């Protein structure tokens, strides 16, 4: 008898993408132990640009930067499932594909990461390799630092437009600079660069990479430089981007077998929440680099959602609530309030 073809799960090759793909693969194998699942790593345009410069300051990133090659593999039959960080997946999918599942969402909040005042790096005998004479001393801060407690003119490194505008809305005196690289690279840069005070990263990504915020505020993990602290930012301070913390599973629209499989992977409340957020983003005409943020949360049988827009340098906020089944309409209604 011929051996049944495995089900191929397409993913990017970054550490976070692989962690998410392996999470989906484990759920698939647990739900369907008689089927074979194999991960297929596909290099995307975003991966190819990462070693140089992902985007020049002020330049809009093209849609599908981290997804279109995975989608091409689906359409050509070289893969059966594509696993994405949902925040990277455009709201308009190619003809013949659909978002079929979102497992239960992780924490949507962002994290402020900075050096500790008690870090060994504060000592001249323990300066990082990147330190050079005349660069200035590395300054550190106390645990549980808030944005309001950063010194005037502090420098925060982020490549996210959404984070930049919200940081400046909270503290107009902050100096925001670009940062590139994966999570481990960004942590090393914050530990080493005296001209940068902090960065902001997604809590979900840190958790999936097995980093942990200890009760005393220390950021712990295999790739964490010694002496880094972390503060989880409240949603009133920093709303997430659309889809943050969620994993999206994309399949061919006519593949009924995979659609049935995805029913076992899907978390209904998460799916409805991200549907509302993606509907909002689509109605706002934006992508993952748009100056908007949104978060939908289940409230009993309803979906409660808040959003913020910084289009035209104006801060506009809105809240609304609708039944879970009206997720798309909720997103459209919020967009209408903000345009």
N, C-alpha and C positions, 0 to 999 in steps of 0.2 A: 504494500500500500504506500502511495506517495506521502511524504511528510507535509502536513499542512503548512503553508507559508506563514511566517510570523507576522504579527501586526507591528508595523514600524512606527515609532514615536519620534517625530522630528523635533529637534531643539537646537538652539545655539550652543556654542561650546564654552561659554563663560561659566565660572564657578557657580553663580547664582542660577543660571539657566539649567545647568546640569542637576543642581539640587532639586529644582522644581520638576524637571523631567523624571528624575528618579522617584520623586514623591508620587507622581501620577502613575509611573510604571508599577510601583509597589501596590498602589490601590487597585490597578487593573489585575495584577497577578493574584491579589487576595480575593477579588470578586469573581475572577474567571481563571481558576487554577489549571484548567485543561488547555487554555490557550497560551501561545508563546508571544511574548512581547520583547522587542528589541529597540534600543535607543539608537537613533541615527543623527549624528552631529552634522549640522549644515552651517557653513560660514555665511554670514549676512553682510550686506553692504556696510552696516554700522560697525561690524567687527573689523572689516578691512580698513575702515577709516580711523579706527580707534588708536592705532599706533602713531598716527600723525596728529591731526587735529580734527575732532569730530565736527566742529563747526566754528567758524570765526565769530568773534563777539558781535552780537546783534543779528547774525544771519539765521534765518529760519531753517530748521531741519526738514528734509523731505519726509513726507508720510511713508510709513512702511519701511523705515530705515533698518529695523531689526526683525521684520516679519516677511517681507516679500519673497525672499528665497525659500523660506519654509512653506509658504503658500504655493509657490511654483512646484515644489516637490509633491504637495498634495494633489494639485491639478494634473500632474504628469503621472500619478500613480506610484511615485517612488517613496511615498510615505502615506500613512493612514490617519494619523493624528498629528497635529502640531501643537506644541505646548508653548505658551507665551506668558510673559508678564503682561497682564491684561492692559496695564497702562500704556504699553507699547503698541497695542493692536488698534489700527485705525477704525473709526466708526463705520466707514464704508468698506465692506469686504469685497474681494473680487467675485465676479459672477461664478456660481458653482460652488461656493464655500459658505459655511455658516459657523457661528459660535455655538457649540453644542453643549458645553458644560463649564461650570465654574465650581470647583470644590469649595468647601467652607473657607471663608476669607480670614486672613490673618489680621493682626492689629494694623489699622490704617494710619496710625500717627507717625510723625517724623521725630527725629532725635537730634538734639544739639550735642556735638562732640567737640571736646576741647581738652587742653592739657591741665593736669593737676598742679597746684602750687607746690605739692610735695613730691613731684616726679623727680627721679634721679637725673633727668635731663636738665634740671635747673642748675645742677652743679657743673662748673667748667670741665671737670674731669670726666663727665659723662655726656658731652655734647654729641649730637648725632653727626653722622658722617657728612651730611649736607651743610653743616655749619661752617662758616668761613669768617675770618677776622673782619670786624667792621659790620657784620651782619646785624648785630644786636642780640641781646640776651632773650632767650625763650621765656615768656611769661606764662604763668599758670594761674588757675583759679580754684575756688573752693568747690566742693561737691554740691550738687543740686542747684547749679547756677541757672538763673533765668535770663531771658533776653534783656530784661530791664537792668540786670546787675552787671552786664558787660560794660567795660569802660567806654567813655565817649570816643567815637571814631574807631571802634574795634573793627577788625577785618574778618569777614566771614566768607569762606570760599564755597561757591555753589555754581553749577552750570544750569540750574533750573530757573527759568523765567518765573514760574509760579512761586517758587520759594523766595526769589529775589524781591518780587513786588510785595509779598506779605511781610518779609523782614523789614523792608523800608517803610511799610505802612505802620509797623509797630515801633520802629526806631529809625527816623529819617537820617540820623547822623552816622549810621553804620556804613562801612566801606565794603561793598560786595565785589568780589573778584571771581574769575572763572577758575574752575578746577576740572581736570579730566582724569580718567583712569577708573579701574574697578574699585570695589570697596576697600580691599587691602591696600592698594596704592594710595587711595585718598587718606586712609588712616595714617600711613607712613608720612605723607606730606604734612598733615596737621601736627604730627609728633615732631617733625624736623624743622619746619619753616618758622622762623621767628617773626616774619612779616605777616603771618596768618594766625588768627586766634582760634578759629573754630570752623566747623563745617556742619552741614545738615544732611542726614541720610534717612532712608525709610527704615522704620523699626522692623517691618516684615522681612526685608532683605537681610538685615543683620541676624534676625532669628533663624532664618532658613540657612544661613551660612554658619550656624552654631556659635554665634557671638552671644554674649549674655551680659546684661546690666546687673551687677551685683547690688545688694541692698545698700552698700556704702557709696554707690554711684560709679564704681570702677567698671570700665568696659573690658570684659575678659574674653579670651579666645586664642586659638593657636597663632593667628596672624596679627594679633593686636600688639602694637608697640607698648612698652611699659609706660604707665603714667597717664593714660587717657581716661577721661571721665565722660559720662553721658547723662543728659537730661531729656526725658520724654516730653515733647511739647504738646500742650493741651490743644484740642481742636479749636478753641476760641482764639488761639494765637496763630496756628498754622493749619489750615484746611489742606487735605491731601489732594493730589491730582486724581482725575477720574480713573477708577479702576485700581488704585493703589492697594496693595496687599492681596489682590486677587490673582489667581492663575486662570488663564483662558485656554480651553481645549477646542481647537478648530478642526473641522472635518469637511469632507465633500458633502454637499447638500443632498445628493441623491443616494448616499451610502446608508441604507436603513440598518444594516448590521452594526455599523459603528455608532449609529444614533441610539440603538438599544443599549449598547455598551455604555455610552456616555450618560444615559439616564441613571446608571448606578454611581457615576462619579459626581453628578450634579448636586449642589446644595441650593435648594429652591430660594431661600431668603437671600443668599448671596447673589444668585442670578438676577433676581428682581431688583436688588439694590444697584448692581452695576448696570442693569438695563436702564434704570432711571438716570444714572450718571452719564452713561454714553449717549442717551437721548438728549440730555442737556447739552453735552459737548457738541454733538452734531448740529443742534439747533443754533448754537453759538457760532458755528462755522469754524471750529478750531480743531487743533491736534494736540499732541502731548506737550508741545512747547507753548501753547496758548496761555495768556495771562488770566486764567480762570482756575477755580478749584471747586470741588463739590464732594459732599459726603452724604450718602443715604444710609439710614439705619432703621431696622425693624422696630416698630412700636406696636406690639400686639398684632392685630390683623392689618395694621397700616404700615406705610413706609413714610418715614419722616426724613426730609432732605433739606440741607442748607447749602448755599452756594455763594461764591463771591466772584466778581468780575473786576478786572483792572484795565479794561479796554479804554483807550483814549485818556489814560492817566487818571481816571476817575474810579474811586472805590465804591462799588455798589454791592450790597448784600441782600439776600432773600432767603426765606424759609417757606416750606409748604409741606402738606401731608395729604396722602391719598391712600386708598386701599392697595394692598400688595399687587393685585391684579392689574392696576392702572399705572404700572411703573413708567412706561414710556411717556404717558400723558403727563405724569408728574415732572419728568425732566423737561418736557416741552413748555410746561407752564412756568417753571422757574426761569427758563431762558427768556420767555416772553416778558417776565418782570424785569430782567436785567438788560434788555435791548430797547 
